[in-house]
Amino acid sequence: MTKRLEEEMAALKRTLEEAARALDEATTEDDRTRLEAILKVETLARRTLEAGERLKREHPESDLRLFHTELKTATKEVARKLDNIVESTNAEMNRVSARLKALNNQKKLANYLS
């Protein structure tokens, strides 16, 4: 294992941690901040995938496995935060959908009564 591999893996872990922090920003109420955070996460995800593919090509699998545990932890944190955002967004969509249905029913009732 080389010093270069250690540095690349540390950089990959920092990228995952940065993605986790950006996901925290994506839960804000401010739509602009949320959109910027989501775009940042997308960029970081692309960078992470590209780095992972490059590492697989350039280093033996046995060397890469030495870093599996700590990268898995960081990856699970990002996945957990993404799941929370999806769950929250789905709940919000369901609330809005129910409200729109109620408004539509009120409109139909008003039209029927007039």
N, C-alpha and C positions, 0 to 999 in steps of 0.2 A: 504494500500500500504506500502511496506517495503523499507527500505534503500537499501536492496540487489537488489530489482527490479530497483530502480533508478540507481544504479551503473551498472547493466547489460544493461539497456537501454542506458546509457551514453556510455558504451563500444561499443554497437551496432552502435550508431551514429558515434563514432570515426572510426569504421571499414568502414562505408559507406563513410565518408569523406576521408579516406585513399584510398579507391577504386576510388573516384573521382580524387584525385591527381595522382594516377597511370594511370588513363585514359588520363590525360593531358600529361604524359610521353609517352603514346602510340601513340601520334600524331607526334612524332619526325621523322626526316628523317633517323636516324640511325636504321637499321633493328635489330641489337642486342638489343638496348635499347627498341625498340618497342616490340620485342618478350618477353623480361624480364617483361615489364610492363603488357602485356597481360596475362602472366602466373601468375603474382601477382594478377591481377584483378580476375582471375579464382579462385585462392586460397581464396581471400577475399569474393567472392560471395558464395563459398561453406561454409565458416565459418559463413557468415551472415544467410544463409538458415538454417544451423544447430542450430544456436543460436535462431532464430525465432521459429523454431519447439520446441525447449526445453522450451522457454518462454511460448509458448501456452500450453504446458503440465503442467507447474509448477505454473502458475498464472491465476487468473480469468480474463476473457475477459474485464470486467469493469475496472480493473486496467491497462490493456494493452492499452485500448482506450485513456487513459490520455496522452500517448506519441505519439499517432497516427499522429498528425499534424507535429511535428518536424521530425519524422522519414519519413513521406511522402515527406517532402521538400527535405531531403537528398537523398531519393530514386529517386525522380524526377530528381535531378541534375545528378545522375549517369546514369539514363536512357537517359537524353538529351545528355550527352557526348557520350554514346554508339551510339545513333542515328547519331550524327555528324560523328563519326568514320566510321560507315557503309556507310553513304552517301558519304563521301570523298573517301572511298575505291571503291565504285561502280563507281564513276566518273573516278577514276584513271584506273579502269579495262576497262571502255568504251573507254578511250583515247588509251590505249594500244591495245585494240581490233581493233580499227579503224586504228591504225598505222600498225598492222600486216596484216590487210586486204589490205591496200594500198601497202605494200611490196609484198604481194602475187600476187596482180594484176600486179605490175611491173615485177615480175619474169615471170608470164605467158606471158606478152607482149614481154619480152626479148626473151623468148623461141620461141614465134611465129615469131618474126622478124629474128631469126637466122637460 
